[in-house]
Amino acid sequence: MVEENIENDNKENEVEGESETTEEAPQQKFTFEILKIIKEAQQQHGLRHGDYQRYRGYCSRRIRRLRKVLKVTQGDKRHFKKKEITEAMVKDERFLYIPLMMAERAWAYGMQLRQEANTEPRKRFHLLSRLKKAAKYALQLQILSGGDICDARAKLEVEAYTAWINGSLHFELQLWKPAMEFLKKAQMVYEKLASALGEEDQVLYKERVEELSPSLRYCAYNIGDESAIDDLLHMRGHGQGGLLANLDMLLTQTLEKRATVLEEVEWRGRKVAVRPERVRLFLMSERELGEALAHCPAGDNAQKISLLEAHLMECKDAVQSVREELKSSDPNFKTRGQTGSGPVSSMQYFHSYLMYIRLTRTIQRNLLMADSVKEVLKTEKPEVGAIDGKRTRPQDLTRLYEIILQNLGELQSLPGLEEDFQYQQNIEAKIIAFKAFRCYYIALSLAGIRKWKESWCLYQRSQEYVEKAIVLGKKLGWEDKKQDKSAALNSFEVIGGGSLVEELRNLLSDIEGHKFAAHAYSVLAGDEDGSPGSVSSTSKSATTQKTRKPLIERLHEYVDDPALATASDSLIHLPPDFRPVPCKPLFFDLALNFVEFPELDDKLETKKQAASAGLTGFVKGLWGWGGGSSNK
């Protein structure tokens, strides 16, 4: 007790000392723009990419810097002495930043735990404690700014922030009525601020109001308003960034409640049971996806593509869970995957159904991407409308249609559908249709590099595919599906709002024009090369010479060529053409065969005698037989 009293006395002395040093400063009202402060900090320190841990670290560092500058540190390196911010201490606007950053740090930690709670449910308890801590610091901030130290705008900002933090806490506690009250209060305050401020500051507050709308509609849905789920789907079609992430989370929670009802599905006349819980959730999401795509703005392919990509990630997890269960429970699954034959169990058929969804949604995503590329190619300068900073070319569409054909091939070989004649006929007709698109864009690519004959042949092949696909499409009833909006959104038999047959007819008209152009260019190219079958057998014109021959090869002709004074003049061939050069000759001495050499036999005999005499003298000298040695 004595130590506590001493500590309290020290704190009072510190507060009194600090108040004495700051009493001389004139009292002024602070303008505290909370929403702008936290939004800028969040965008610059991790929340643009959903990195709550990085933002939490930034909040901790900023709190430490503020306490050090304002001289309200809590002890030293070894000892901790808690020091709260009181109303008497707030002589500087920066004192209010400390409880704000502490609330933001606790909130960021809670959001980080919410991400981790998907795999570790026990972290949800820690999440709730962090949000309660954030609500405590937000209330402390409201008390500190409640006097005369802040202006009216700052008080409204603090009130809206506190209501938002408390609404988030009650939302996680699933207390829907108080959560709705707090969030509605925050929304009303931000709306008033947006109407009272200028146009530049209105954008931030309007975005905040839109971010709160999904949570309010979800609270209304849980209270009993069934129409709120339709509003959430409509918001999802127009949402971006953080709003879209919140909507996905809310819709996932809604689907978890509905998934308990889904026990079996029927596909192509066969019913199969839905066993894994994750797959039930995905199938509910599959049913809601069509409505979400319908609420997307018309012509906004980017939003639709993002929804489909998120849906495909969920589909991948569902397929993986079914595959793992098949490996453990069905011994024929591996055998059929290796041989391609054998009985198809109910679970294998369900696996084929999920693969069908995955492949058809992938084709739908690729068709939307192809539509975006086509819109760019229609411009006069494709590089101006480049996608992701890269110039768009016909080769990009060729690659997309190649992927679509691969997906159709996988659809054709799904287990359990080999004997489904109508299904196989439908897939085969679509393969022919998309082969026509692929051939057409390959021909455009070849025309771009002036290979006219090859491009004409591919135009002809594409035309044959189109005519065949149109006949098959009419038999299969593709034209009837353009009237059904849900079919347009859930099937790849519809492109750009019209049926596939309509698109094939449009392609046929484009092919005819490009085919005649390729034929004409090929004839002109043959005329310039002097090949037989050209349009005219006369000599080359001055224009042809000007474009095909450099100046050094036509010095004897006078042609008024203004291109010689430009940067694109043609003076000589660089590098120069190769010319044949004679090889280095070999020299043969033909006279040597007819030369008569003199007889040298006598000289050869003398050499033999000299050689024998020298040898005999050497032996005699060696053994002492020589006369010279005896005389000596």
C-alpha positions in Angstrom: 0.0 0.0 0.0 2.9 2.4 0.8 4.5 1.7 -2.6 1.1 2.4 -4.4 0.7 5.7 -2.5 4.2 6.7 -3.4 3.6 5.9 -7.1 0.3 7.8 -7.0 2.1 10.8 -5.5 4.8 10.6 -8.2 2.1 10.5 -10.9 0.3 13.5 -9.4 3.6 15.4 -9.2 4.4 14.6 -12.8 1.0 15.7 -13.9 1.2 18.9 -11.9 4.7 19.6 -13.3 3.6 19.1 -16.8 0.4 21.2 -16.3 2.6 24.0 -14.9 4.8 24.0 -17.9 1.8 24.1 -20.3 -0.4 26.6 -18.5 1.2 29.5 -20.1 0.2 28.3 -23.6 -3.0 29.9 -24.9 -6.0 27.5 -25.1 -7.1 26.7 -28.6 -9.6 24.4 -30.2 -8.2 21.5 -32.2 -9.4 20.3 -35.6 -9.1 16.5 -35.4 -9.7 14.8 -38.8 -9.8 11.2 -37.6 -11.0 9.5 -40.8 -8.5 11.2 -43.0 -5.7 10.4 -40.6 -6.4 6.7 -40.2 -7.2 6.2 -43.9 -3.9 7.6 -45.0 -2.0 5.6 -42.4 -3.8 2.4 -43.4 -3.1 2.8 -47.1 0.5 3.6 -46.6 1.3 0.8 -44.0 -0.2 -2.5 -45.2 -3.9 -2.3 -45.4 -3.9 -1.7 -49.1 -2.9 -5.4 -49.3 -4.8 -6.6 -46.2 -1.6 -6.8 -44.1 -3.0 -6.0 -40.6 0.2 -7.2 -38.9 2.3 -4.5 -40.6 -0.3 -1.8 -39.8 -0.3 -3.0 -36.1 3.5 -2.6 -36.0 3.3 0.9 -37.5 0.7 1.9 -34.8 3.1 0.6 -32.0 6.0 2.6 -33.4 4.0 5.7 -33.7 2.7 5.4 -30.1 6.2 5.1 -28.9 7.4 8.1 -30.8 4.4 10.2 -29.6 5.0 9.3 -26.0 8.7 10.1 -26.3 8.1 13.5 -27.9 5.3 14.5 -25.5 7.3 13.2 -22.5 4.7 10.8 -21.3 6.8 7.6 -21.5 5.6 4.7 -19.3 8.8 4.0 -17.3 12.2 3.0 -18.6 13.7 0.0 -20.3 13.6 -2.1 -17.2 10.5 -0.9 -15.3 7.0 -0.2 -16.6 4.9 2.5 -15.0 1.5 3.0 -16.6 0.7 6.6 -17.5 -2.7 7.5 -18.8 -3.5 10.6 -20.8 -5.8 12.9 -18.8 -7.8 16.0 -19.8 -5.4 18.3 -18.0 -2.5 17.0 -20.1 -4.1 17.7 -23.5 -2.4 21.0 -24.4 -1.3 19.7 -27.8 -3.3 18.0 -30.5 -0.8 15.2 -30.6 -2.0 14.0 -27.1 -5.2 12.9 -28.8 -3.3 10.8 -31.3 -2.1 8.4 -28.5 -5.6 6.8 -27.6 -6.5 6.9 -31.3 -3.4 4.9 -32.3 -3.9 2.5 -29.4 -7.5 1.9 -30.6 -6.3 1.4 -34.1 -3.6 -1.0 -32.9 -6.1 -3.1 -31.0 -8.5 -3.1 -34.0 -5.8 -4.1 -36.4 -4.8 -7.0 -34.1 -8.4 -8.1 -34.0 -8.7 -8.1 -37.8 -5.5 -10.1 -38.0 -6.9 -12.7 -35.6 -10.1 -12.8 -37.7 -8.1 -13.9 -40.7 -6.3 -16.5 -38.7 -9.5 -17.8 -37.0 -10.5 -19.5 -40.3 -8.0 -22.3 -39.5 -7.7 -21.8 -35.7 -11.1 -21.2 -34.1 -9.7 -20.6 -30.7 -8.3 -17.3 -31.8 -11.8 -15.9 -32.0 -11.8 -15.4 -28.2 -8.6 -13.3 -28.5 -10.3 -11.4 -31.4 -13.2 -10.4 -29.2 -10.9 -9.2 -26.4 -8.9 -7.1 -28.8 -12.0 -5.4 -30.1 -13.2 -4.7 -26.6 -9.8 -3.1 -25.9 -10.2 -1.0 -29.1 -13.7 0.1 -27.9 -12.2 1.1 -24.5 -9.5 3.3 -26.1 -12.1 4.9 -28.5 -14.3 5.8 -25.4 -11.2 7.3 -23.8 -10.6 9.4 -26.9 -14.2 10.6 -26.8 -13.9 11.6 -23.2 -10.7 13.6 -23.8 -12.2 15.4 -26.8 -15.5 16.1 -25.0 -14.5 19.4 -23.5 -13.8 22.7 -25.2 -10.5 21.7 -26.6 -11.9 20.4 -29.9 -14.2 22.1 -32.5 -17.5 20.7 -33.6 -16.1 18.8 -36.6 -13.5 17.0 -34.4 -16.3 16.0 -31.9 -18.4 14.6 -34.7 -15.4 12.6 -36.1 -14.7 11.1 -32.6 -18.4 10.3 -32.1 -18.6 8.5 -35.5 -15.3 6.6 -34.9 -16.4 5.4 -31.5 -19.8 4.3 -32.8 -18.0 2.4 -35.6 -15.7 0.6 -33.2 -18.6 -0.4 -30.9 -20.6 -1.5 -33.9 -17.8 -3.7 -35.1 -17.5 -5.3 -31.6 -21.2 -6.1 -31.4 -21.2 -7.4 -34.9 -18.5 -10.0 -34.0 -20.5 -10.8 -30.9 -23.5 -11.4 -33.2 -25.6 -8.9 -31.2 -27.4 -7.7 -34.3 -29.7 -5.0 -32.9 -27.1 -3.0 -30.9 -24.6 -3.5 -33.8 -27.1 -2.1 -36.2 -27.8 0.9 -33.9 -24.1 1.8 -33.5 -23.3 1.3 -37.3 -26.4 3.4 -38.2 -25.3 6.2 -35.9 -21.8 6.2 -37.5 -23.3 6.2 -41.0 -25.6 9.2 -40.1 -22.7 11.2 -38.7 -20.5 10.5 -41.8 -23.4 11.5 -44.0 -23.8 14.8 -42.2 -20.0 15.5 -42.4 -20.1 14.7 -46.2 -22.9 17.1 -46.8 -21.3 19.9 -44.7 -17.8 19.7 -46.3 -16.5 20.6 -49.8 -16.3 18.4 -52.8 -12.7 17.3 -52.2 -13.4 16.0 -48.7 -16.8 14.5 -49.5 -15.3 11.5 -51.4 -13.7 10.0 -48.3 -16.8 10.2 -46.2 -19.1 8.9 -48.9 -16.8 5.9 -49.3 -17.1 5.3 -45.6 -20.9 5.4 -45.8 -20.8 2.8 -48.6 -18.5 0.6 -46.5 -21.0 0.5 -43.7 -24.0 -0.4 -45.9 -23.2 -4.2 -46.2 -22.8 -4.6 -42.5 -26.1 -2.8 -41.9 -28.0 -4.9 -44.4 -26.5 -8.1 -43.0 -27.7 -7.0 -39.5 -31.1 -6.4 -41.0 -31.0 -9.9 -42.6 -30.2 -11.5 -39.3 -32.9 -9.6 -37.5 -35.5 -10.8 -40.0 -35.4 -8.9 -43.2 -35.1 -11.6 -45.9 -34.8 -9.0 -48.7 -31.5 -7.8 -47.4 -29.6 -10.7 -49.0 -30.6 -9.4 -52.4 -29.3 -6.0 -51.6 -26.0 -7.6 -50.5 -25.7 -9.3 -53.9 -26.4 -6.0 -55.7 -23.7 -4.3 -53.6 -21.3 -7.1 -54.4 -21.7 -6.4 -58.1 -20.7 -2.8 -57.6 -18.2 -3.2 -54.7 -14.5 -2.7 -54.9 -11.6 -3.1 -52.6 -12.4 -3.3 -48.9 -16.2 -3.1 -49.6 -15.9 -6.2 -51.8 -13.9 -8.1 -49.1 -16.5 -7.3 -46.5 -19.3 -8.4 -48.7 -17.6 -11.7 -49.5 -17.2 -12.4 -45.7 -20.8 -11.5 -45.0 -22.1 -13.7 -47.9 -19.9 -16.6 -46.7 -21.5 -16.4 -43.3 -25.0 -16.4 -44.9 -24.2 -19.4 -47.1 -23.0 -21.3 -44.1 -26.4 -21.0 -42.6 -28.1 -22.1 -45.9 -25.7 -24.9 -46.7 -27.2 -27.1 -43.9 -30.3 -27.6 -46.1 -28.4 -28.7 -49.2 -28.2 -32.5 -49.0 -28.1 -33.6 -52.6 -27.8 -32.3 -56.2 -29.2 -33.5 -59.5 -27.1 -33.2 -62.6 -28.0 -34.7 -66.0 -30.7 -37.0 -64.6 -28.7 -38.4 -61.8 -28.9 -37.4 -58.1 -25.8 -37.5 -55.9 -25.3 -36.8 -52.2 -23.3 -33.8 -51.0 -21.1 -35.0 -48.2 -18.2 -32.6 -47.4 -19.3 -29.4 -45.6 -16.9 -27.3 -47.7 -18.6 -28.5 -50.9 -22.0 -27.6 -49.6 -20.9 -24.1 -49.0 -19.4 -23.9 -52.5 -22.5 -25.2 -54.2 -24.5 -22.5 -52.4 -22.0 -19.9 -53.6 -22.4 -21.4 -57.1 -26.2 -20.8 -57.0 -25.7 -17.2 -55.9 -23.0 -16.4 -58.4 -25.4 -15.9 -61.3 -27.3 -13.1 -59.4 -24.0 -11.5 -58.4 -22.9 -11.4 -62.1 -26.3 -10.0 -63.1 -25.9 -7.0 -60.7 -22.5 -6.1 -62.2 -22.5 -2.9 -64.3 -23.0 -3.5 -68.0 -19.8 -3.7 -69.9 -17.7 -4.0 -66.7 -15.8 -7.2 -67.5 -13.1 -6.6 -65.0 -15.6 -6.9 -62.1 -17.1 -10.1 -63.5 -13.6 -11.6 -64.0 -12.7 -10.8 -60.3 -15.9 -12.5 -59.1 -15.2 -15.6 -61.3 -11.6 -15.9 -60.2 -12.6 -15.8 -56.5 -15.3 -18.4 -57.2 -12.7 -20.6 -59.0 -10.5 -20.5 -55.9 -13.4 -21.8 -53.8 -14.1 -24.5 -56.5 -10.5 -25.7 -56.4 -10.7 -26.3 -52.6 -14.0 -28.1 -53.0 -12.6 -30.4 -55.8 -9.6 -31.1 -53.6 -11.7 -32.2 -50.6 -13.8 -34.5 -52.8 -10.7 -36.0 -54.4 -9.1 -36.7 -51.0 -12.3 -38.5 -49.8 -12.3 -40.5 -53.0 -8.7 -41.6 -52.6 -9.4 -42.9 -49.1 -12.8 -44.5 -49.7 -13.0 -45.6 -53.3 -10.4 -48.1 -54.5 -11.6 -47.8 -58.2 -10.8 -44.1 -58.3 -7.1 -44.5 -59.0 -7.6 -47.4 -61.3 -10.1 -45.5 -63.4 -7.8 -42.5 -63.6 -5.0 -44.6 -65.0 -7.0 -46.8 -67.4 -9.9 -44.5 -68.2 -12.5 -47.3 -67.9 -14.4 -49.0 -65.1 -17.5 -48.4 -63.1 -18.3 -44.8 -62.0 -19.5 -44.6 -58.4 -21.8 -41.9 -57.1 -18.9 -40.0 -55.5 -16.9 -40.1 -58.7 -19.9 -38.7 -60.6 -20.1 -35.9 -58.1 -16.4 -35.2 -58.7 -17.2 -35.0 -62.4 -19.9 -32.5 -61.6 -17.6 -30.3 -59.7 -15.0 -30.5 -62.5 -17.7 -29.5 -64.9 -18.4 -26.4 -62.9 -14.8 -25.5 -62.6 -14.1 -25.9 -66.4 -17.2 -24.1 -67.5 -16.5 -21.1 -65.2 -12.9 -21.1 -66.4 -14.2 -20.9 -70.0 -16.6 -18.1 -69.0 -13.8 -16.2 -67.4 -11.6 -16.6 -70.5 -14.4 -15.4 -72.8 -14.8 -12.3 -70.7 -11.1 -11.7 -71.0 -11.3 -12.2 -74.8 -14.1 -9.7 -75.0 -11.9 -7.1 -73.2 -9.0 -7.8 -75.7 -11.4 -7.5 -78.6 -12.5 -4.1 -77.4 -8.9 -2.9 -77.3 -8.2 -4.3 -80.8 -11.1 -2.3 -82.2 -9.3 1.0 -81.4 -7.2 2.6 -84.1 -4.0 2.4 -82.0 -4.1 -0.8 -79.8 -1.0 0.3 -77.9 -3.1 3.2 -76.5 -5.6 0.9 -74.9 -3.0 -1.6 -73.8 -3.8 -4.0 -71.0 -1.5 -4.0 -67.9 1.0 -1.8 -69.9 1.5 -4.3 -72.7 0.4 -3.8 -76.3 -2.5 -6.0 -77.2 -2.1 -8.2 -80.3 -4.2 -10.9 -82.0 -1.8 -13.5 -80.6 -3.3 -12.8 -77.2 -6.7 -14.0 -78.4 -5.2 -17.0 -80.0 -3.8 -18.1 -76.7 -7.1 -17.6 -74.9 -9.0 -19.7 -77.5 -6.3 -22.3 -77.2 -6.9 -22.6 -73.5 -10.7 -22.7 -74.1 -10.2 -25.6 -76.5 -8.1 -27.5 -73.9 -10.9 -27.0 -71.3 -13.5 -28.3 -73.8 -11.3 -31.4 -74.3 -11.3 -32.0 -70.6 -15.1 -31.6 -70.5 -15.4 -34.2 -73.2 -13.4 -36.7 -71.2 -15.1 -36.4 -67.8 -15.8 -39.8 -66.2 -19.4 -40.9 -66.4 -20.3 -38.8 -69.4 -18.8 -40.9 -72.2 -22.1 -42.4 -73.2 -24.1 -39.2 -72.9 -24.7 -38.6 -76.6 -26.4 -35.1 -76.3 -23.6 -33.9 -73.9 -20.8 -35.1 -76.2 -22.5 -33.7 -79.3 -22.9 -30.3 -77.6 -19.2 -30.2 -76.6 -18.1 -31.3 -80.0 -20.0 -28.5 -81.7 -18.5 -26.0 -79.3 -15.0 -27.3 -80.1 -15.7 -26.7 -83.8 -17.0 -23.1 -83.0 -14.0 -22.1 -81.0 -11.6 -23.6 -83.5 -13.1 -21.1 -86.0 -12.2 -18.2 -83.6 -8.7 -19.6 -83.1 -8.1 -20.0 -86.9 -9.4 -16.4 -87.5 -7.0 -14.8 -85.0 -4.1 -16.9 -86.2 -4.8 -15.6 -89.7 -4.9 -12.0 -88.4 -1.5 -12.6 -86.8 0.0 -13.9 -90.1 -1.5 -11.0 -92.0 0.3 -8.7 -89.6 3.6 -10.1 -90.8 2.5 -10.0 -94.5 2.2 -13.8 -95.0 -0.9 -13.3 -97.2 -1.2 -16.8 -98.7 -1.0 -18.5 -95.3 -3.5 -16.1 -93.8 -5.9 -16.7 -96.7 -5.7 -20.4 -96.2 -6.5 -20.0 -92.5 -9.4 -17.6 -93.3 -10.8 -20.3 -95.5 -10.4 -23.0 -92.8 -12.1 -20.7 -90.3 -15.0 -20.2 -92.7 -15.5 -23.9 -93.0 -15.5 -24.3 -89.2 -18.0 -21.4 -88.8 -20.4 -22.9 -91.4 -20.3 -26.3 -89.8 -20.7 -24.9 -86.2 -23.7 -22.8 -87.2 -25.5 -25.8 -88.6 -24.8 -27.8 -85.4 -25.8 -24.9 -83.2 -29.2 -24.6 -84.8 -29.8 -28.2 -84.2 -28.8 -28.0 -80.5 -30.8 -24.8 -79.9 -28.1 -22.3 -79.1 -30.1 -19.4 -80.5 -32.9 -19.9 -78.0 -30.6 -19.2 -75.1 -30.0 -15.6 -75.9 -33.5 -14.7 -74.4 -32.7 -16.3 -71.0 -30.6 -13.9 -68.9 -29.6 -16.6 -66.4 -28.4 -18.8 -69.3 -26.3 -15.9 -70.6 -24.6 -15.5 -67.2 -24.1 -19.2 -66.4 -23.2 -20.7 -69.8 -20.5 -20.1 -72.3 -22.9 -20.5 -75.2 -23.5 -16.8 -74.9 -20.8 -14.2 -75.8 -21.2 -10.4 -75.4 -24.9 -10.6 -74.7 -25.8 -12.6 -77.9 -25.9 -16.2 -78.7 -22.9 -18.1 -79.9 -24.6 -18.5 -83.3 -24.9 -14.7 -83.7 -21.2 -14.3 -82.9 -20.4 -17.0 -85.5 -22.4 -15.1 -88.1 -20.6 -11.9 -87.2 -17.3 -13.8 -87.5 -18.3 -15.1 -90.9 -18.8 -11.5 -92.3 -15.4 -10.5 -90.9 -13.8 -13.5 -92.5 -15.2 -12.7 -95.9 -13.7 -9.1 -95.9 -10.3 -10.2 -94.6 -10.1 -13.1 -97.0 -10.6 -10.8 -100.0 -8.1 -8.4 -98.6 -5.5 -11.2 -98.1 -6.1 -12.4 -101.6 -5.6 -8.9 -103.1 -2.4 -8.3 -101.1 -1.0 -11.7 -102.1 -1.6 -10.8 -105.8 0.1 -7.5 -105.4 3.1 -9.2 -103.7 3.4 -11.6 -106.6 3.4 -8.7 -109.1 6.2 -6.9 -107.2 8.3 -10.1 -107.2 7.8 -10.6 -110.9 6.3 -14.0 -110.4 4.0 -15.6 -113.0 0.3 -15.0 -112.6 0.6 -11.4 -111.7 -1.9 -8.8 -112.7 0.3 -7.1 -115.4 3.2 -8.4 -117.5 4.6 -5.0 -118.1 7.8 -3.7 -116.5 7.8 -2.5 -112.9 6.4 0.9 -112.3 8.4 3.7 -110.8 6.5 3.4 -107.5 7.2 -0.3 -107.3 10.9 0.3 -108.0 10.9 3.0 -105.5 9.6 0.7 -102.8 11.4 -2.4 -103.8 14.8 -1.2 -105.2 17.4 0.9 -103.5 18.8 4.0 -105.2 22.1 2.3 -106.1 20.3 -0.2 -108.3 18.4 2.4 -110.3 20.9 5.2 -110.9 20.2 5.0 -114.7 16.5 5.9 -114.2 15.0 9.2 -113.2 12.2 9.0 -110.7 10.8 11.8 -108.7 11.3 10.2 -105.3 10.7 12.6 -102.3 11.4 9.8 -99.9 15.1 10.2 -100.5 15.0 13.4 -98.4 13.4 11.7 -95.4 14.7 9.4 -92.7 13.1 6.3 -94.3 15.0 6.6 -97.6 16.3 3.5 -99.4 19.9 4.0 -100.7 21.5 0.7 -100.5 20.9 -2.8 -99.1 22.2 -3.2 -95.6 23.7 -5.7 -95.1 24.7 -6.1 -98.7 23.7 -9.2 -100.6 26.1 -12.1 -100.9 27.9 -12.6 -104.3 29.7 -15.6 -105.7 33.5 -15.4 -105.6 35.8 -17.9 -107.5 37.8 -20.2 -105.3 41.6 -19.9 -105.1 43.2 -22.0 -108.0 45.6 -24.9 -107.4 48.9 -24.9 -109.4 50.4 -28.2 -110.9 54.0 -28.6 -112.2 53.2 -30.3 -115.5 56.7 -29.8 -117.0 58.3 -32.0 -114.4 57.0 -35.1 -116.1 59.0 -34.4 -119.3 62.4 -33.4 -117.9 65.3 -35.7 -118.7 67.9 -35.9 -115.9 71.6 -36.6 -116.6 73.3 -40.0 -115.8 75.0 -40.0 -112.4 76.1 -43.6 -112.2 79.9 -42.8 -112.3 79.5 -40.5 -109.4 77.6 -43.1 -107.5 80.4 -45.7 -108.0 83.1 -43.4 -106.6 81.0 -42.7 -103.6 80.7 -46.5 -103.0 84.6 -47.0 -103.1 85.2 -44.1 -100.8 82.7 -45.5 -98.4 84.3 -49.0 -98.4 87.9 -47.6 -98.0 86.9 -45.4 -95.1 85.3 -48.4 -93.3 88.4 -50.6 -93.8 90.8 -47.9 -92.5 88.7 -47.4 -89.5 88.9 -51.2 -88.6 92.6 -51.4 -89.2 93.3 -48.4 -87.0 91.2 -49.8 -84.3 93.2 -53.1 -84.1 96.7 -51.7 -84.9 96.9 -53.2 -88.4 97.7 -50.0 -90.1 101.1 -49.1 -91.4 101.1 -45.8 -89.8 101.0 -47.2 -86.3 103.8 -49.7 -87.0 106.1 -47.0 -88.4 105.5 -45.0 -85.3 
